[in-house]
């Protein structure tokens, strides 16, 4: 079975996000003064071939831990659906 | 009222995603051969101060169009919730 995973990798709350800070500043310059606290991470989609959803979930978790997220600075979460 | 927006900005399907291609290759090298078709975009969270959800939605849409997404190469979608 094929599954589609949608993964979000975000900088940890305790860690300064300079890219987000810069974009928050740009929002003000564009007149979007109502927008604050921008934080920027990664959105990753991928396909997994696995016998069932639990197996797919484990593969995606392994991929996040080994490659997609740096757990010292980032957290991740994901959703999986059959396709 | 304050709203939290969760925005995904992804490279358009028609456009080659070299970062995703490289990560797909790395998955194979790590033994995660079941994973394919990795695509990498941005996940952005931000807060909006607006009188109601419809107004917040308009502000976020404006922010995406003006600053967060490059509509020639990327598409975006977002969800909003009151916080």
Backbone of each chain as nested JSON, in Angstrom:
{
  "chains": [
    {"id": "A", "residues": [
      {"number": 1, "name": "UNK", "atoms": {"N": [0.832, -1.208, 0.0], "CA": [0.0, 0.0, 0.0], "C": [0.86, 1.249, 0.0]}},
      {"number": 2, "name": "UNK", "atoms": {"N": [0.348, 2.271, -0.627], "CA": [1.068, 3.531, -0.639], "C": [0.412, 4.534, 0.306]}},
      {"number": 3, "name": "UNK", "atoms": {"N": [1.252, 5.229, 1.035], "CA": [0.768, 6.248, 1.957], "C": [1.436, 7.58, 1.633]}},
      {"number": 4, "name": "UNK", "atoms": {"N": [0.685, 8.646, 1.853], "CA": [1.252, 9.988, 1.718], "C": [1.474, 10.556, 3.114]}},
      {"number": 5, "name": "UNK", "atoms": {"N": [2.687, 11.005, 3.386], "CA": [2.98, 11.625, 4.684], "C": [3.163, 13.122, 4.498]}},
      {"number": 6, "name": "UNK", "atoms": {"N": [2.56, 13.878, 5.392], "CA": [2.747, 15.34, 5.423], "C": [3.442, 15.667, 6.734]}},
      {"number": 7, "name": "UNK", "atoms": {"N": [4.664, 16.149, 6.636], "CA": [5.515, 16.353, 7.806], "C": [5.785, 17.842, 7.996]}},
      {"number": 8, "name": "UNK", "atoms": {"N": [5.659, 18.309, 9.238], "CA": [6.078, 19.677, 9.567], "C": [7.292, 19.608, 10.471]}},
      {"number": 9, "name": "UNK", "atoms": {"N": [8.329, 20.321, 10.101], "CA": [9.528, 20.417, 10.94], "C": [9.682, 21.884, 11.334]}},
      {"number": 10, "name": "UNK", "atoms": {"N": [9.625, 22.166, 12.628], "CA": [9.654, 23.563, 13.088], "C": [10.802, 23.786, 14.06]}},
      {"number": 11, "name": "UNK", "atoms": {"N": [11.37, 25.003, 14.056], "CA": [12.376, 25.314, 15.079], "C": [11.717, 25.257, 16.464]}},
      {"number": 12, "name": "UNK", "atoms": {"N": [12.43, 24.735, 17.441], "CA": [11.88, 24.66, 18.801], "C": [11.527, 26.058, 19.309]}},
      {"number": 13, "name": "UNK", "atoms": {"N": [10.484, 26.119, 20.126], "CA": [10.002, 27.406, 20.649], "C": [11.092, 28.181, 21.378]}},
      {"number": 14, "name": "UNK", "atoms": {"N": [11.992, 27.444, 22.055], "CA": [13.025, 28.098, 22.88], "C": [14.122, 28.699, 22.015]}},
      {"number": 15, "name": "UNK", "atoms": {"N": [14.133, 28.323, 20.746], "CA": [15.249, 28.724, 19.882], "C": [14.825, 29.906, 19.016]}},
      {"number": 16, "name": "UNK", "atoms": {"N": [15.718, 30.888, 18.956], "CA": [15.471, 32.062, 18.127], "C": [15.348, 31.639, 16.665]}},
      {"number": 17, "name": "UNK", "atoms": {"N": [14.369, 32.22, 15.98], "CA": [14.169, 31.9, 14.564], "C": [14.432, 33.175, 13.759]}},
      {"number": 18, "name": "UNK", "atoms": {"N": [15.687, 33.388, 13.343], "CA": [16.039, 34.675, 12.71], "C": [15.27, 34.927, 11.414]}},
      {"number": 19, "name": "UNK", "atoms": {"N": [15.003, 33.852, 10.65], "CA": [14.257, 34.019, 9.402], "C": [12.838, 34.509, 9.712]}},
      {"number": 20, "name": "UNK", "atoms": {"N": [12.219, 33.908, 10.725], "CA": [10.88, 34.338, 11.128], "C": [10.871, 35.779, 11.62]}},
      {"number": 21, "name": "UNK", "atoms": {"N": [11.9, 36.138, 12.397], "CA": [12.014, 37.516, 12.9], "C": [12.103, 38.504, 11.739]}},
      {"number": 22, "name": "UNK", "atoms": {"N": [12.9, 38.158, 10.74], "CA": [13.064, 39.048, 9.591], "C": [11.743, 39.208, 8.843]}},
      {"number": 23, "name": "UNK", "atoms": {"N": [11.008, 38.096, 8.697], "CA": [9.736, 38.166, 7.981], "C": [8.714, 38.959, 8.797]}},
      {"number": 24, "name": "UNK", "atoms": {"N": [8.727, 38.796, 10.113], "CA": [7.822, 39.595, 10.953], "C": [8.079, 41.088, 10.71]}},
      {"number": 25, "name": "UNK", "atoms": {"N": [9.365, 41.469, 10.641], "CA": [9.707, 42.863, 10.362], "C": [9.199, 43.314, 8.997]}},
      {"number": 26, "name": "UNK", "atoms": {"N": [9.349, 42.452, 8.002], "CA": [8.898, 42.8, 6.644], "C": [7.389, 42.984, 6.585]}},
      {"number": 27, "name": "UNK", "atoms": {"N": [6.653, 42.213, 7.41], "CA": [5.192, 42.359, 7.437], "C": [4.823, 43.792, 7.835]}},
      {"number": 28, "name": "UNK", "atoms": {"N": [5.514, 44.298, 8.862], "CA": [5.253, 45.678, 9.307], "C": [5.524, 46.657, 8.16]}},
      {"number": 29, "name": "UNK", "atoms": {"N": [6.633, 46.454, 7.466], "CA": [6.994, 47.363, 6.371], "C": [5.983, 47.319, 5.234]}},
      {"number": 30, "name": "UNK", "atoms": {"N": [5.316, 46.178, 5.074], "CA": [4.313, 46.052, 4.011], "C": [2.945, 46.554, 4.466]}},
      {"number": 31, "name": "UNK", "atoms": {"N": [2.858, 47.022, 5.7], "CA": [1.58, 47.518, 6.202], "C": [0.728, 46.459, 6.861]}},
      {"number": 32, "name": "UNK", "atoms": {"N": [1.259, 45.247, 6.975], "CA": [0.503, 44.172, 7.628], "C": [0.856, 44.157, 9.125]}},
      {"number": 33, "name": "UNK", "atoms": {"N": [0.455, 45.216, 9.806], "CA": [0.873, 45.394, 11.199], "C": [0.159, 44.444, 12.157]}},
      {"number": 34, "name": "UNK", "atoms": {"N": [-0.905, 43.792, 11.686], "CA": [-1.647, 42.874, 12.558], "C": [-0.952, 41.532, 12.709]}},
      {"number": 35, "name": "UNK", "atoms": {"N": [0.084, 41.31, 11.911], "CA": [0.736, 39.992, 11.908], "C": [1.973, 40.02, 12.791]}},
      {"number": 36, "name": "UNK", "atoms": {"N": [2.093, 39.02, 13.65], "CA": [3.237, 38.964, 14.556], "C": [3.682, 37.517, 14.725]}},
      {"number": 37, "name": "UNK", "atoms": {"N": [4.839, 37.382, 15.34], "CA": [5.335, 36.08, 15.784], "C": [5.405, 35.051, 14.64]}},
      {"number": 38, "name": "UNK", "atoms": {"N": [5.996, 35.465, 13.535], "CA": [6.15, 34.541, 12.404], "C": [7.276, 33.549, 12.724]}},
      {"number": 39, "name": "UNK", "atoms": {"N": [7.001, 32.289, 12.514], "CA": [8.05, 31.269, 12.647], "C": [8.041, 30.417, 11.375]}},
      {"number": 40, "name": "UNK", "atoms": {"N": [9.237, 30.09, 10.912], "CA": [9.357, 29.419, 9.621], "C": [10.089, 28.093, 9.764]}},
      {"number": 41, "name": "UNK", "atoms": {"N": [9.451, 27.053, 9.298], "CA": [10.069, 25.726, 9.302], "C": [9.898, 25.092, 7.944]}},
      {"number": 42, "name": "UNK", "atoms": {"N": [9.925, 23.768, 7.914], "CA": [9.822, 23.047, 6.65], "C": [8.534, 22.245, 6.598]}},
      {"number": 43, "name": "UNK", "atoms": {"N": [7.967, 22.169, 5.406], "CA": [6.842, 21.26, 5.172], "C": [7.302, 20.251, 4.14]}},
      {"number": 44, "name": "UNK", "atoms": {"N": [7.235, 18.988, 4.487], "CA": [7.772, 17.94, 3.625], "C": [6.659, 16.946, 3.309]}},
      {"number": 45, "name": "UNK", "atoms": {"N": [6.493, 16.631, 2.051], "CA": [5.572, 15.549, 1.692], "C": [6.386, 14.417, 1.079]}},
      {"number": 46, "name": "UNK", "atoms": {"N": [5.99, 13.196, 1.358], "CA": [6.67, 12.048, 0.753], "C": [5.717, 10.867, 0.677]}},
      {"number": 47, "name": "UNK", "atoms": {"N": [6.083, 9.9, -0.149], "CA": [5.278, 8.688, -0.265], "C": [6.03, 7.52, 0.355]}},
      {"number": 48, "name": "UNK", "atoms": {"N": [5.289, 6.663, 1.025], "CA": [5.87, 5.481, 1.666], "C": [5.12, 4.255, 1.172]}},
      {"number": 49, "name": "UNK", "atoms": {"N": [5.857, 3.236, 0.841], "CA": [5.269, 1.942, 0.493], "C": [5.373, 1.058, 1.728]}},
      {"number": 50, "name": "UNK", "atoms": {"N": [4.246, 0.665, 2.301], "CA": [4.264, -0.116, 3.553], "C": [3.019, -0.991, 3.605]}},
      {"number": 51, "name": "UNK", "atoms": {"N": [3.097, -2.114, 4.339], "CA": [1.949, -3.033, 4.394], "C": [0.729, -2.445, 5.107]}},
      {"number": 52, "name": "UNK", "atoms": {"N": [0.962, -1.594, 6.11], "CA": [-0.178, -0.977, 6.798], "C": [0.227, 0.387, 7.356]}},
      {"number": 53, "name": "UNK", "atoms": {"N": [-0.744, 1.089, 7.902], "CA": [-0.492, 2.466, 8.343], "C": [0.536, 2.522, 9.472]}},
      {"number": 54, "name": "UNK", "atoms": {"N": [0.496, 1.547, 10.371], "CA": [1.432, 1.544, 11.494], "C": [2.872, 1.415, 10.981]}},
      {"number": 55, "name": "UNK", "atoms": {"N": [3.082, 0.535, 10.015], "CA": [4.427, 0.351, 9.441], "C": [4.873, 1.631, 8.723]}},
      {"number": 56, "name": "UNK", "atoms": {"N": [3.946, 2.272, 8.015], "CA": [4.268, 3.518, 7.322], "C": [4.67, 4.586, 8.33]}},
      {"number": 57, "name": "UNK", "atoms": {"N": [3.903, 4.644, 9.417], "CA": [4.186, 5.618, 10.477], "C": [5.601, 5.433, 11.033]}},
      {"number": 58, "name": "UNK", "atoms": {"N": [5.988, 4.169, 11.24], "CA": [7.325, 3.899, 11.769], "C": [8.409, 4.324, 10.788]}},
      {"number": 59, "name": "UNK", "atoms": {"N": [8.192, 4.06, 9.506], "CA": [9.179, 4.457, 8.494], "C": [9.339, 5.971, 8.463]}},
      {"number": 60, "name": "UNK", "atoms": {"N": [8.216, 6.681, 8.516], "CA": [8.278, 8.141, 8.457], "C": [8.968, 8.69, 9.705]}},
      {"number": 61, "name": "UNK", "atoms": {"N": [8.663, 8.088, 10.85], "CA": [9.302, 8.511, 12.092], "C": [10.815, 8.319, 11.995]}},
      {"number": 62, "name": "UNK", "atoms": {"N": [11.231, 7.185, 11.448], "CA": [12.658, 6.91, 11.284], "C": [13.293, 7.939, 10.332]}},
      {"number": 63, "name": "UNK", "atoms": {"N": [12.591, 8.246, 9.234], "CA": [13.112, 9.229, 8.275], "C": [13.272, 10.597, 8.934]}},
      {"number": 64, "name": "UNK", "atoms": {"N": [12.297, 10.975, 9.767], "CA": [12.381, 12.273, 10.459], "C": [13.58, 12.301, 11.386]}},
      {"number": 65, "name": "UNK", "atoms": {"N": [13.73, 11.233, 12.171], "CA": [14.808, 11.195, 13.173], "C": [16.179, 11.15, 12.505]}},
      {"number": 66, "name": "UNK", "atoms": {"N": [16.305, 10.372, 11.416], "CA": [17.619, 10.161, 10.814], "C": [18.031, 11.289, 9.874]}},
      {"number": 67, "name": "UNK", "atoms": {"N": [17.035, 11.94, 9.25], "CA": [17.411, 12.839, 8.152], "C": [16.663, 14.171, 8.121]}},
      {"number": 68, "name": "UNK", "atoms": {"N": [15.364, 14.136, 8.348], "CA": [14.578, 15.344, 8.045], "C": [14.631, 16.405, 9.14]}},
      {"number": 69, "name": "UNK", "atoms": {"N": [14.705, 15.979, 10.389], "CA": [14.698, 16.949, 11.488], "C": [15.993, 16.859, 12.278]}},
      {"number": 70, "name": "UNK", "atoms": {"N": [16.478, 17.998, 12.703], "CA": [17.606, 18.059, 13.638], "C": [17.003, 18.241, 15.026]}},
      {"number": 71, "name": "UNK", "atoms": {"N": [16.979, 17.149, 15.801], "CA": [16.194, 17.168, 17.045], "C": [16.769, 18.086, 18.112]}},
      {"number": 72, "name": "UNK", "atoms": {"N": [17.99, 18.539, 17.927], "CA": [18.56, 19.499, 18.881], "C": [17.895, 20.869, 18.71]}},
      {"number": 73, "name": "UNK", "atoms": {"N": [17.535, 21.203, 17.481], "CA": [16.984, 22.523, 17.215], "C": [15.548, 22.509, 16.718]}},
      {"number": 74, "name": "UNK", "atoms": {"N": [15.055, 21.34, 16.339], "CA": [13.753, 21.294, 15.66], "C": [12.861, 20.205, 16.255]}},
      {"number": 75, "name": "UNK", "atoms": {"N": [11.564, 20.404, 16.114], "CA": [10.608, 19.344, 16.442], "C": [9.839, 19.013, 15.169]}},
      {"number": 76, "name": "UNK", "atoms": {"N": [9.233, 17.837, 15.15], "CA": [8.467, 17.472, 13.955], "C": [7.154, 16.819, 14.35]}},
      {"number": 77, "name": "UNK", "atoms": {"N": [6.183, 16.913, 13.481], "CA": [5.021, 16.051, 13.599], "C": [4.506, 15.774, 12.196]}},
      {"number": 78, "name": "UNK", "atoms": {"N": [3.704, 14.734, 12.061], "CA": [3.27, 14.357, 10.721], "C": [1.92, 13.664, 10.732]}},
      {"number": 79, "name": "UNK", "atoms": {"N": [1.315, 13.669, 9.559], "CA": [0.068, 12.947, 9.344], "C": [0.256, 12.017, 8.161]}},
      {"number": 80, "name": "UNK", "atoms": {"N": [-0.446, 10.9, 8.218], "CA": [-0.318, 9.905, 7.15], "C": [-1.698, 9.555, 6.629]}},
      {"number": 81, "name": "UNK", "atoms": {"N": [-1.807, 9.444, 5.333], "CA": [-3.051, 8.903, 4.787], "C": [-2.763, 7.968, 3.617]}},
      {"number": 82, "name": "UNK", "atoms": {"N": [-3.626, 7.004, 3.449], "CA": [-3.483, 6.07, 2.328], "C": [-3.797, 6.794, 1.025]}},
      {"number": 83, "name": "UNK", "atoms": {"N": [-3.065, 6.444, -0.038], "CA": [-3.374, 7.042, -1.343], "C": [-3.559, 5.929, -2.382]}}
    ]},
    {"id": "B", "residues": [
      {"number": 1, "name": "UNK", "atoms": {"N": [-9.417, 39.986, 18.457], "CA": [-9.174, 38.553, 18.646], "C": [-7.879, 38.142, 17.986]}},
      {"number": 2, "name": "UNK", "atoms": {"N": [-7.236, 37.149, 18.587], "CA": [-6.004, 36.634, 18.005], "C": [-6.248, 35.291, 17.326]}},
      {"number": 3, "name": "UNK", "atoms": {"N": [-5.659, 35.15, 16.161], "CA": [-5.774, 33.896, 15.419], "C": [-4.375, 33.359, 15.126]}},
      {"number": 4, "name": "UNK", "atoms": {"N": [-4.284, 32.042, 15.112], "CA": [-3.036, 31.392, 14.698], "C": [-3.235, 30.837, 13.295]}},
      {"number": 5, "name": "UNK", "atoms": {"N": [-2.325, 31.192, 12.391], "CA": [-2.396, 30.655, 11.025], "C": [-1.266, 29.663, 10.813]}},
      {"number": 6, "name": "UNK", "atoms": {"N": [-1.595, 28.545, 10.201], "CA": [-0.584, 27.541, 9.814], "C": [-0.587, 27.477, 8.288]}},
      {"number": 7, "name": "UNK", "atoms": {"N": [0.514, 27.879, 7.699], "CA": [0.593, 28.033, 6.248], "C": [1.593, 27.025, 5.674]}},
      {"number": 8, "name": "UNK", "atoms": {"N": [1.215, 26.369, 4.603], "CA": [2.161, 25.52, 3.862], "C": [2.44, 26.155, 2.512]}},
      {"number": 9, "name": "UNK", "atoms": {"N": [3.697, 26.329, 2.198], "CA": [4.098, 26.838, 0.879], "C": [4.911, 25.741, 0.206]}},
      {"number": 10, "name": "UNK", "atoms": {"N": [4.415, 25.252, -0.922], "CA": [5.087, 24.118, -1.588], "C": [5.46, 24.485, -3.02]}},
      {"number": 11, "name": "UNK", "atoms": {"N": [6.575, 23.9, -3.515], "CA": [6.895, 24.095, -4.939], "C": [5.784, 23.484, -5.793]}},
      {"number": 12, "name": "UNK", "atoms": {"N": [5.428, 24.139, -6.869], "CA": [4.39, 23.617, -7.77], "C": [4.793, 22.239, -8.299]}},
      {"number": 13, "name": "UNK", "atoms": {"N": [3.795, 21.407, -8.5], "CA": [4.044, 20.016, -8.954], "C": [4.838, 19.977, -10.259]}},
      {"number": 14, "name": "UNK", "atoms": {"N": [4.603, 20.964, -11.135], "CA": [5.249, 20.959, -12.443], "C": [6.725, 21.332, -12.346]}},
      {"number": 15, "name": "UNK", "atoms": {"N": [7.116, 21.852, -11.189], "CA": [8.467, 22.393, -11.065], "C": [9.36, 21.395, -10.343]}},
      {"number": 16, "name": "UNK", "atoms": {"N": [10.562, 21.206, -10.887], "CA": [11.529, 20.306, -10.282], "C": [11.887, 20.815, -8.894]}},
      {"number": 17, "name": "UNK", "atoms": {"N": [11.962, 19.897, -7.929], "CA": [12.322, 20.27, -6.56], "C": [13.66, 19.604, -6.239]}},
      {"number": 18, "name": "UNK", "atoms": {"N": [14.784, 20.298, -6.52], "CA": [16.091, 19.652, -6.385], "C": [16.394, 19.218, -4.944]}},
      {"number": 19, "name": "UNK", "atoms": {"N": [15.927, 20.012, -3.968], "CA": [16.169, 19.655, -2.564], "C": [15.445, 18.337, -2.236]}},
      {"number": 20, "name": "UNK", "atoms": {"N": [14.205, 18.242, -2.707], "CA": [13.446, 17.014, -2.496], "C": [14.092, 15.819, -3.181]}},
      {"number": 21, "name": "UNK", "atoms": {"N": [14.568, 16.034, -4.403], "CA": [15.245, 14.965, -5.148], "C": [16.464, 14.467, -4.375]}},
      {"number": 22, "name": "UNK", "atoms": {"N": [17.249, 15.41, -3.832], "CA": [18.451, 15.04, -3.089], "C": [18.084, 14.243, -1.846]}},
      {"number": 23, "name": "UNK", "atoms": {"N": [17.02, 14.66, -1.162], "CA": [16.612, 13.953, 0.055], "C": [16.078, 12.566, -0.286]}},
      {"number": 24, "name": "UNK", "atoms": {"N": [15.346, 12.449, -1.403], "CA": [14.883, 11.124, -1.835], "C": [16.08, 10.192, -2.024]}},
      {"number": 25, "name": "UNK", "atoms": {"N": [17.14, 10.7, -2.653], "CA": [18.352, 9.902, -2.831], "C": [18.971, 9.495, -1.503]}},
      {"number": 26, "name": "UNK", "atoms": {"N": [19.011, 10.434, -0.552], "CA": [19.608, 10.14, 0.752], "C": [18.806, 9.079, 1.495]}},
      {"number": 27, "name": "UNK", "atoms": {"N": [17.491, 9.068, 1.293], "CA": [16.661, 8.047, 1.941], "C": [17.126, 6.658, 1.516]}},
      {"number": 28, "name": "UNK", "atoms": {"N": [17.351, 6.501, 0.214], "CA": [17.835, 5.203, -0.296], "C": [19.158, 4.842, 0.375]}},
      {"number": 29, "name": "UNK", "atoms": {"N": [20.071, 5.812, 0.462], "CA": [21.379, 5.543, 1.058], "C": [21.283, 5.152, 2.531]}},
      {"number": 30, "name": "UNK", "atoms": {"N": [20.238, 5.643, 3.203], "CA": [20.048, 5.314, 4.623], "C": [19.289, 4.004, 4.796]}},
      {"number": 31, "name": "UNK", "atoms": {"N": [18.945, 3.364, 3.702], "CA": [18.224, 2.103, 3.808], "C": [16.712, 2.271, 3.832]}},
      {"number": 32, "name": "UNK", "atoms": {"N": [16.227, 3.504, 3.708], "CA": [14.779, 3.739, 3.71], "C": [14.274, 3.694, 2.265]}},
      {"number": 33, "name": "UNK", "atoms": {"N": [14.35, 2.501, 1.679], "CA": [14.046, 2.357, 0.256], "C": [12.554, 2.46, -0.044]}},
      {"number": 34, "name": "UNK", "atoms": {"N": [11.718, 2.392, 0.983], "CA": [10.268, 2.456, 0.773], "C": [9.797, 3.888, 0.547]}},
      {"number": 35, "name": "UNK", "atoms": {"N": [10.683, 4.857, 0.781], "CA": [10.276, 6.268, 0.708], "C": [10.629, 6.85, -0.663]}},
      {"number": 36, "name": "UNK", "atoms": {"N": [9.675, 7.527, -1.259], "CA": [9.91, 8.107, -2.58], "C": [9.207, 9.462, -2.684]}},
      {"number": 37, "name": "UNK", "atoms": {"N": [9.537, 10.155, -3.766], "CA": [8.824, 11.377, -4.128], "C": [8.774, 12.412, -2.997]}},
      {"number": 38, "name": "UNK", "atoms": {"N": [9.934, 12.691, -2.412], "CA": [10.015, 13.694, -1.343], "C": [9.943, 15.087, -1.967]}},
      {"number": 39, "name": "UNK", "atoms": {"N": [9.093, 15.919, -1.438], "CA": [9.042, 17.329, -1.875], "C": [9.129, 18.209, -0.63]}},
      {"number": 40, "name": "UNK", "atoms": {"N": [9.901, 19.274, -0.742], "CA": [10.183, 20.096, 0.43], "C": [9.755, 21.532, 0.2]}},
      {"number": 41, "name": "UNK", "atoms": {"N": [8.934, 22.024, 1.095], "CA": [8.501, 23.412, 1.05], "C": [8.661, 24.045, 2.419]}},
      {"number": 42, "name": "UNK", "atoms": {"N": [7.877, 25.089, 2.662], "CA": [7.978, 25.804, 3.931], "C": [6.698, 25.631, 4.748]}},
      {"number": 43, "name": "UNK", "atoms": {"N": [6.873, 25.547, 6.054], "CA": [5.723, 25.59, 6.951], "C": [5.885, 26.84, 7.804]}},
      {"number": 44, "name": "UNK", "atoms": {"N": [4.887, 27.703, 7.781], "CA": [4.991, 28.997, 8.454], "C": [3.842, 29.127, 9.437]}},
      {"number": 45, "name": "UNK", "atoms": {"N": [4.153, 29.494, 10.665], "CA": [3.085, 29.822, 11.608], "C": [3.188, 31.303, 11.939]}},
      {"number": 46, "name": "UNK", "atoms": {"N": [2.043, 31.926, 12.114], "CA": [2.051, 33.334, 12.52], "C": [0.771, 33.669, 13.265]}},
      {"number": 47, "name": "UNK", "atoms": {"N": [0.795, 34.779, 13.977], "CA": [-0.385, 35.237, 14.69], "C": [-0.951, 36.474, 14.007]}},
      {"number": 48, "name": "UNK", "atoms": {"N": [-2.268, 36.541, 13.956], "CA": [-2.939, 37.69, 13.341], "C": [-3.922, 38.252, 14.351]}},
      {"number": 49, "name": "UNK", "atoms": {"N": [-3.936, 39.553, 14.461], "CA": [-4.928, 40.235, 15.284], "C": [-6.017, 40.752, 14.345]}},
      {"number": 50, "name": "UNK", "atoms": {"N": [-7.236, 40.232, 14.478], "CA": [-8.315, 40.616, 13.558], "C": [-9.657, 40.509, 14.277]}},
      {"number": 51, "name": "UNK", "atoms": {"N": [-10.645, 41.282, 13.795], "CA": [-11.953, 41.263, 14.478], "C": [-12.689, 39.925, 14.337]}},
      {"number": 52, "name": "UNK", "atoms": {"N": [-12.492, 39.228, 13.24], "CA": [-13.147, 37.927, 13.082], "C": [-12.33, 37.042, 12.15]}},
      {"number": 53, "name": "UNK", "atoms": {"N": [-12.765, 35.809, 12.01], "CA": [-11.97, 34.841, 11.265], "C": [-11.85, 35.223, 9.789]}},
      {"number": 54, "name": "UNK", "atoms": {"N": [-12.913, 35.77, 9.229], "CA": [-12.881, 36.145, 7.817], "C": [-11.825, 37.237, 7.574]}},
      {"number": 55, "name": "UNK", "atoms": {"N": [-11.762, 38.218, 8.486], "CA": [-10.762, 39.282, 8.352], "C": [-9.354, 38.714, 8.506]}},
      {"number": 56, "name": "UNK", "atoms": {"N": [-9.186, 37.785, 9.446], "CA": [-7.879, 37.16, 9.653], "C": [-7.458, 36.404, 8.394]}},
      {"number": 57, "name": "UNK", "atoms": {"N": [-8.413, 35.691, 7.804], "CA": [-8.151, 34.922, 6.591], "C": [-7.675, 35.843, 5.455]}},
      {"number": 58, "name": "UNK", "atoms": {"N": [-8.315, 37.003, 5.338], "CA": [-7.907, 37.95, 4.296], "C": [-6.495, 38.474, 4.517]}},
      {"number": 59, "name": "UNK", "atoms": {"N": [-6.16, 38.767, 5.786], "CA": [-4.816, 39.267, 6.101], "C": [-3.768, 38.215, 5.765]}},
      {"number": 60, "name": "UNK", "atoms": {"N": [-4.046, 36.968, 6.133], "CA": [-3.077, 35.897, 5.879], "C": [-2.92, 35.685, 4.374]}},
      {"number": 61, "name": "UNK", "atoms": {"N": [-4.039, 35.735, 3.669], "CA": [-3.976, 35.574, 2.214], "C": [-3.112, 36.68, 1.593]}},
      {"number": 62, "name": "UNK", "atoms": {"N": [-3.293, 37.9, 2.08], "CA": [-2.496, 39.021, 1.587], "C": [-1.011, 38.807, 1.894]}},
      {"number": 63, "name": "UNK", "atoms": {"N": [-0.723, 38.337, 3.114], "CA": [0.671, 38.085, 3.499], "C": [1.298, 37.015, 2.604]}},
      {"number": 64, "name": "UNK", "atoms": {"N": [0.529, 35.976, 2.292], "CA": [1.047, 34.909, 1.422], "C": [1.355, 35.459, 0.041]}},
      {"number": 65, "name": "UNK", "atoms": {"N": [0.411, 36.231, -0.497], "CA": [0.576, 36.734, -1.864], "C": [1.719, 37.739, -1.954]}},
      {"number": 66, "name": "UNK", "atoms": {"N": [1.836, 38.606, -0.916], "CA": [2.814, 39.69, -0.999], "C": [4.22, 39.26, -0.611]}},
      {"number": 67, "name": "UNK", "atoms": {"N": [4.315, 38.273, 0.275], "CA": [5.625, 38.027, 0.872], "C": [6.003, 36.553, 1.012]}},
      {"number": 68, "name": "UNK", "atoms": {"N": [5.068, 35.716, 1.437], "CA": [5.474, 34.366, 1.86], "C": [5.637, 33.391, 0.7]}},
      {"number": 69, "name": "UNK", "atoms": {"N": [4.811, 33.539, -0.323], "CA": [4.882, 32.59, -1.439], "C": [5.259, 33.317, -2.721]}},
      {"number": 70, "name": "UNK", "atoms": {"N": [6.048, 32.672, -3.526], "CA": [6.338, 33.148, -4.873], "C": [5.412, 32.386, -5.815]}},
      {"number": 71, "name": "UNK", "atoms": {"N": [4.339, 33.043, -6.247], "CA": [3.272, 32.321, -6.949], "C": [3.687, 31.781, -8.313]}},
      {"number": 72, "name": "UNK", "atoms": {"N": [4.824, 32.229, -8.821], "CA": [5.311, 31.678, -10.089], "C": [5.814, 30.248, -9.88]}},
      {"number": 73, "name": "UNK", "atoms": {"N": [6.389, 30.008, -8.717], "CA": [6.997, 28.698, -8.462], "C": [6.321, 27.913, -7.344]}},
      {"number": 74, "name": "UNK", "atoms": {"N": [5.48, 28.579, -6.565], "CA": [4.969, 27.931, -5.351], "C": [3.456, 28.099, -5.232]}},
      {"number": 75, "name": "UNK", "atoms": {"N": [2.843, 27.164, -4.528], "CA": [1.44, 27.319, -4.157], "C": [1.365, 27.325, -2.629]}},
      {"number": 76, "name": "UNK", "atoms": {"N": [0.282, 27.849, -2.105], "CA": [0.149, 27.873, -0.642], "C": [-1.266, 27.486, -0.245]}},
      {"number": 77, "name": "UNK", "atoms": {"N": [-1.387, 26.969, 0.973], "CA": [-2.703, 26.891, 1.592], "C": [-2.515, 27.044, 3.084]}},
      {"number": 78, "name": "UNK", "atoms": {"N": [-3.599, 27.372, 3.771], "CA": [-3.445, 27.633, 5.207], "C": [-4.716, 27.328, 5.979]}},
      {"number": 79, "name": "UNK", "atoms": {"N": [-4.514, 27.158, 7.272], "CA": [-5.633, 26.979, 8.199], "C": [-5.513, 28.028, 9.285]}},
      {"number": 80, "name": "UNK", "atoms": {"N": [-6.677, 28.445, 9.783], "CA": [-6.695, 29.472, 10.816], "C": [-7.52, 28.98, 11.992]}},
      {"number": 81, "name": "UNK", "atoms": {"N": [-7.02, 29.243, 13.194], "CA": [-7.872, 28.976, 14.358], "C": [-7.703, 30.084, 15.381]}},
      {"number": 82, "name": "UNK", "atoms": {"N": [-8.753, 30.325, 16.132], "CA": [-8.703, 31.33, 17.191], "C": [-7.819, 30.811, 18.315]}},
      {"number": 83, "name": "UNK", "atoms": {"N": [-7.058, 31.726, 18.94], "CA": [-6.235, 31.308, 20.091], "C": [-6.532, 32.204, 21.282]}}
    ]}
  ]
}
